[in-house]
Amino acid sequence: MKARAAGAWTAIALGVVLALVFLLFRSAGVEAVYPVERAVSLFSRRVWSRAVGLVRGAESRAENERLRRELAALSLVRDDMDRLEAENERLRQALGYASRSKGKWLPAYVLSSGGAAAAAHATIRAGKGSLDGVALGAVVVVPEGVVGRVTSVTPHTSEVTLLTDPSVKVACEIETTDGRKPRGIVMGGGDDLLVMKYLRDAEDVPPRSRVMTSGLGGVFPRGLQVGTYVSEGEVLPSVDFTTLEDVFIRRE
Amino acid sequence: MNNSTVRFVLALVALVIGAAAEELLPKALGVGFPALLAMLPVVAMRPPAALPVLFALSAGAVEDSLSGLPFMTSASYFLLVVVLVRWSRLPSVVAAVSFPVYQGWLCLWATGLQGSVFGRTLVAIPFGLLAYGVVAPLLRVVERKAAADEEG
């Protein structure tokens, strides 16, 4: 009798442990690998890039000087934008319009190309996680355009599923010269090009028109560049996903 | 520390480094460098029997969590590979076929995989051979060194 009770308790304990492992392992597995990835990333950014900088000394100094001037010019632009945003907010309140959501862009470095030897989706892993305020579904961009969405978060990392993956869908509009803004849904096409679905009069859209987020899906804010229209619903992404080093994650 | 404990510690370190290598190294059609799977045939032949079983389950679970695959998809396959190696006593042969066959296994259980099964399998053949060719000798050297240090 005692042996049967002990067996039952062992089975229950094993079940609880398995359930916990099932719930926690996804995050624990990623977090266990994080220190090695971070070490490699830090080495490549702080040691390797400095060693390369020493070799290319004059070139780096010139680039540094140019970037310093660009930063000074951009800080002036930012002051103007802050002023305009405040004015816009005042006018919206005066007209009784709802306030725009004020998301902030959190800079994050790319740790790895994400996914192990049998990656199910096109992903990258970024070095910011739930401890930094990253939430599931957050939008990820670079200055060139939309990168994708956060599909998995651990305390220190977040997995970003790229726009080239068919599971990521973005409500978009095309900027044409005649002022029309044909709308559709952009998603990964399985190769380097994206596909724009539900687009009316696709043949009337001039090639090389800019494809921007329309903000209609309620996920991606309006006005982010996605790519360039090629033809027959195909879109060339504006971001080169193979060379990503730093990304910006939207934090609401 | 006795030999078994040393092997368990080595397996743990190899697991973390192998998983990081899989993430960091480039991929083609979603197929990357299978460092963890390449370690299995080496670990499978080592005593005690609990070591390869635990290693297969942990490595598979890490692979699943990093790849966004359903829980136990890789863990169950890794366990099968260990059983096959111990039964056949042909680690090199199992290592050569395990990664291409794994692509078919994934198509049975996972949805939305990148690329076609045929394309993934084609990429998996050289990747699997290369991974075993690099990882297996490396593991054996580390194991021998650790054993020598232990005796010394």
Chai-1 contact restraints between the chains, C-beta under 6 A:
chainA,res_idxA,chainB,res_idxB,connection_type,confidence,min_distance_angstrom,max_distance_angstrom,comment,restraint_id
A,F22,B,F71,contact,1.0,0.0,6.0,A-B,restraint_1
A,F25,B,A61,contact,1.0,0.0,6.0,A-B,restraint_2
A,R26,B,S65,contact,1.0,0.0,6.0,A-B,restraint_3
A,G29,B,V62,contact,1.0,0.0,6.0,A-B,restraint_4
A,G29,B,S65,contact,1.0,0.0,6.0,A-B,restraint_5
A,V30,B,S65,contact,1.0,0.0,6.0,A-B,restraint_6
A,A32,B,V16,contact,1.0,0.0,6.0,A-B,restraint_7
A,V33,B,A19,contact,1.0,0.0,6.0,A-B,restraint_8
A,V33,B,A20,contact,1.0,0.0,6.0,A-B,restraint_9
A,V36,B,A20,contact,1.0,0.0,6.0,A-B,restraint_10
A,E37,B,A20,contact,1.0,0.0,6.0,A-B,restraint_11
A,V40,B,L24,contact,1.0,0.0,6.0,A-B,restraint_12
A,S112,B,E23,contact,1.0,0.0,6.0,A-B,restraint_13
A,S112,B,L24,contact,1.0,0.0,6.0,A-B,restraint_14
A,G115,B,S67,contact,1.0,0.0,6.0,A-B,restraint_15
A,A116,B,E22,contact,1.0,0.0,6.0,A-B,restraint_16
A,A116,B,E63,contact,1.0,0.0,6.0,A-B,restraint_17
A,A116,B,L66,contact,1.0,0.0,6.0,A-B,restraint_18
A,A116,B,S67,contact,1.0,0.0,6.0,A-B,restraint_19
A,A117,B,E22,contact,1.0,0.0,6.0,A-B,restraint_20
A,A117,B,G32,contact,1.0,0.0,6.0,A-B,restraint_21
A,A117,B,P34,contact,1.0,0.0,6.0,A-B,restraint_22
A,A118,B,S67,contact,1.0,0.0,6.0,A-B,restraint_23
A,A118,B,L106,contact,1.0,0.0,6.0,A-B,restraint_24
A,A119,B,G30,contact,1.0,0.0,6.0,A-B,restraint_25
A,A119,B,S67,contact,1.0,0.0,6.0,A-B,restraint_26
A,A120,B,S67,contact,1.0,0.0,6.0,A-B,restraint_27
A,A120,B,G68,contact,1.0,0.0,6.0,A-B,restraint_28
A,A120,B,L69,contact,1.0,0.0,6.0,A-B,restraint_29
A,A120,B,A110,contact,1.0,0.0,6.0,A-B,restraint_30
A,A120,B,L113,contact,1.0,0.0,6.0,A-B,restraint_31
A,H121,B,G68,contact,1.0,0.0,6.0,A-B,restraint_32
